[in-house]
Amino acid sequence: MFNHDRTPPISSEDPPRPDDRRWRLILSYREHVTRLVRKRLWNPQDVDDCVQEVLLRGVLFPRLDEDRVGEFLTTTTLRLCVDYYRDGDRQRRLRMRVAFVERSPGPDEQLVELDLGRWMIERASQLRGREQQIMLARAKGMTNREIADSFGLTAKAVESAFTRGRARLRMQFDHCMNGAPAEPVPAAAMSAGRLG
């Protein structure tokens, strides 16, 4: 036979449904629960979610001692607030971990990096004297100590020349990024600016 009643049949496995008296009892503690949650959570949506969860747990708890409803709801509220903090902390740690995961660059990024590298080498080749030697040596992967030993210089001299060369390249890069064609910066302007 078909069940023409719109409500689904209650099986012996379904938990008993709370009656109106239980709902009224639990809802009488709503303000108390809300005050507790507001002292611990600041996001209004989290406050509403937590209050609703506490009230539902109270209504649906099968062995609720109705003489100790206040204690049950207070304990449940505090535990849920702790759970919210733990979940928030877990989410923060996960976001930090994801933020630091190195992703491999896409083909467009690789192409841009390759082109920028070629441009920098070309510009470094236009530098003069020691700056040119040191910038090109650094581009080959040599350390300042290796460059100093190779050219018979002090570490300070290598660092100084590298700083000046890098400033000149940065100036050229900024010049190009502002829409101007890449032209060598006049030597007089370089020495007047004392870049480094």
C-alpha positions in Angstrom: 0.0 0.0 0.0 1.1 3.6 -0.7 1.5 6.0 2.1 -0.6 9.1 1.1 0.4 11.0 4.1 3.1 13.6 3.3 5.1 13.1 6.4 7.7 10.3 6.2 7.0 7.3 8.4 9.0 7.2 11.6 11.1 4.1 11.9 12.3 2.6 15.1 15.8 3.8 14.2 14.9 7.6 14.0 15.6 9.6 17.2 12.6 10.9 19.0 11.6 14.3 17.9 11.8 17.1 20.5 8.5 18.4 21.7 7.4 22.0 22.1 8.2 21.9 25.8 11.9 21.0 25.1 12.1 23.8 22.5 10.7 26.4 24.9 13.0 25.2 27.7 16.1 25.5 25.5 15.1 28.8 23.8 14.7 30.4 27.2 18.5 30.2 27.5 19.1 31.9 24.1 20.2 35.2 25.6 22.5 33.5 28.1 24.2 31.5 25.3 24.4 34.6 23.0 26.2 36.6 25.7 28.7 33.8 26.3 29.5 33.5 22.6 29.8 37.2 22.0 32.5 37.4 24.7 34.5 34.9 22.8 33.8 35.3 19.1 33.9 38.6 17.2 32.5 37.7 13.8 28.7 38.2 13.9 28.1 35.3 11.5 30.3 33.0 13.7 28.3 34.1 16.8 25.0 33.3 15.1 26.2 29.9 13.8 27.6 29.0 17.2 24.4 30.0 19.1 22.3 28.0 16.8 24.6 25.0 17.1 24.5 25.1 20.9 20.7 25.4 21.0 20.2 22.5 18.5 22.6 20.3 20.5 20.6 21.1 23.6 17.2 20.3 21.9 18.5 17.1 20.3 20.6 15.7 23.3 18.8 12.5 24.2 19.7 12.2 27.9 19.3 15.9 28.8 18.8 16.5 32.5 16.3 19.3 32.4 17.3 20.4 35.9 20.8 21.1 34.6 20.1 22.7 31.2 22.0 25.9 32.0 25.2 23.9 32.9 24.8 21.8 29.8 24.4 24.7 27.5 27.3 26.7 29.1 29.7 23.8 28.8 28.6 23.1 25.2 29.0 26.8 24.4 32.5 27.0 25.8 33.6 23.8 24.0 32.2 25.1 20.7 34.0 28.4 21.0 37.2 26.5 21.6 36.5 24.5 18.5 36.0 27.7 16.5 39.4 29.0 17.7 41.1 25.7 16.9 39.5 25.6 13.4 40.5 29.2 12.8 44.0 28.5 13.9 44.1 25.4 11.7 42.9 27.4 8.7 45.5 30.1 9.3 48.3 27.5 9.5 47.0 25.9 6.3 46.9 29.3 4.5 50.4 30.0 5.6 51.6 26.7 4.4 49.9 27.1 1.0 51.3 30.7 0.7 54.8 29.4 1.0 54.5 26.5 -1.4 56.6 27.2 -4.4 54.7 26.8 -7.6 56.4 26.2 -10.8 56.2 29.1 -13.2 54.0 28.8 -16.2 55.3 29.0 -19.8 54.5 32.7 -20.1 56.4 33.5 -16.9 59.3 31.5 -18.1 59.4 33.3 -21.4 59.2 36.7 -19.6 62.1 35.7 -17.2 64.2 34.5 -20.1 63.6 37.7 -22.1 64.4 39.8 -19.0 67.6 37.9 -18.4 68.7 38.5 -22.0 67.9 42.2 -21.7 69.9 42.4 -18.4 72.9 40.6 -19.9 72.8 43.0 -22.9 72.7 46.0 -20.6 75.4 44.7 -18.4 77.6 44.2 -21.4 77.2 48.0 -22.1 78.6 48.9 -18.7 82.2 50.1 -18.5 85.4 48.6 -17.0 85.2 46.9 -13.6 81.4 47.2 -13.3 80.9 45.3 -16.6 83.4 42.6 -15.5 81.8 42.1 -12.1 78.2 42.2 -13.3 78.9 39.6 -16.0 80.9 37.4 -13.6 77.9 37.5 -11.1 75.6 36.6 -14.0 77.7 33.5 -14.5 77.1 32.6 -10.9 80.4 33.6 -9.3 80.4 34.8 -5.7 82.0 38.1 -4.7 84.9 36.2 -3.1 85.6 34.3 -6.3 85.4 37.5 -8.3 87.8 39.2 -5.9 90.3 36.4 -6.2 89.9 36.1 -10.0 90.5 39.8 -10.6 92.9 40.5 -7.7 90.5 42.9 -6.0 89.4 43.3 -2.4 85.9 42.1 -1.4 85.0 45.8 -0.7 85.9 46.9 -4.2 83.9 44.1 -5.7 80.9 44.9 -3.6 81.1 48.6 -4.4 81.4 48.0 -8.2 78.5 45.5 -8.1 76.3 48.0 -6.2 77.1 50.7 -8.7 76.5 48.4 -11.7 73.2 47.1 -10.2 72.0 50.7 -9.7 72.8 51.6 -13.3 70.9 48.5 -14.5 68.0 49.4 -12.3 68.0 52.9 -13.6 67.9 51.5 -17.2 65.1 49.1 -16.3 63.0 51.9 -14.7 63.7 54.1 -17.8 62.3 51.4 -20.1 59.4 50.5 -17.8 58.3 54.2 -18.0 57.9 53.8 -21.8 61.1 55.3 -23.0 63.4 53.4 -25.3 66.3 51.7 -23.6 69.2 54.1 -24.1 72.5 54.2 -22.3 72.3 56.6 -19.4 74.9 59.4 -20.0 78.0 58.9 -17.9 77.7 62.5 -16.5 74.3 61.7 -15.1 75.6 58.5 -13.6 78.5 60.2 -11.8 76.3 63.1 -10.7 73.7 60.8 -9.1 76.3 58.8 -7.2 74.2 55.7 -7.5 74.8 52.8 -5.2 
